[in-house]
């Protein structure tokens, strides 16, 4: 017999076990890596949705200008109560939760989205909260060429 054939011969009754342990260890590691990749990608989607909602809510609040003050002084400022109401209504319309704070100068909206986990739920955690804040200020119209709007 040739040397290659002799090296493959085994005594009767022996079993080849060389790959069982690495495969058993590799499968859970691969599943965890897949879970981190999938849920991490979903996290980016939920974060962008929260950012969009917070930005739009802040902008909706920044539209609530105190018109009486503007007419008497010529200065643009927000009506904080109306701004908070408008921003909170925008957040509520999206079905998300959040908080709103407004001053005469700006509106800040914070939105929280509960992101369900798919594969990482196997670790015992069903979801994670994604929270993003955005602010906006009232803008006036164009006042000179090249101006995109000022305060």
Residue pairs with C-beta under 8 A, 6 or more apart in sequence:
10 16
31 119
31 122
32 119
34 119
35 117
35 118
35 119
35 120
35 122
36 120
38 118
38 119
39 117
39 118
39 119
39 120
42 115
42 118
43 115
43 128
43 130
46 113
46 115
46 130
47 130
47 132
49 113
50 96
50 111
50 112
50 113
50 130
50 131
50 132
51 111
51 132
51 134
53 90
53 91
53 94
53 96
53 98
53 109
53 111
53 113
54 91
54 98
54 109
54 110
54 111
54 132
54 133
54 134
55 109
55 134
55 136
56 90
57 87
57 88
57 90
57 91
57 98
57 100
57 107
57 109
57 111
57 134
58 87
58 107
58 108
58 109
58 134
58 135
58 136
59 136
60 86
60 87
60 89
60 90
61 78
61 83
61 84
61 86
61 87
61 90
61 100
61 102
61 107
61 109
61 136
62 78
62 83
62 106
62 107
62 136
62 137
62 138
62 139
63 86
63 138
64 78
64 79
64 82
64 83
64 85
64 86
65 76
65 77
65 78
65 79
65 138
66 77
66 78
66 79
66 104
69 75
69 77
70 76
70 77
76 138
76 140
76 151
77 104
77 105
77 138
78 102
78 103
78 104
78 105
78 106
78 107
78 138
80 102
80 103
80 104
81 102
83 100
83 102
83 107
84 100
84 101
84 102
84 107
87 100
87 102
87 107
87 109
88 98
88 100
90 109
91 97
91 98
91 100
91 109
91 111
94 111
96 111
96 112
96 113
97 111
97 112
98 109
98 110
98 111
98 112
99 109
99 110
100 107
100 108
100 109
100 110
101 107
101 108
102 108
105 137
106 135
106 136
106 137
107 135
107 136
107 137
108 133
108 134
108 135
109 133
109 134
109 135
110 131
110 132
110 133
111 131
111 132
111 133
112 129
112 130
112 131
113 129
113 130
113 131
114 127
114 128
114 129
114 130
115 127
115 128
115 129
115 130
116 126
116 127
117 125
117 126
117 127
117 128
137 151
138 151
139 149
139 150
139 151
140 149
140 150
140 151
141 149
142 148
142 149
143 150
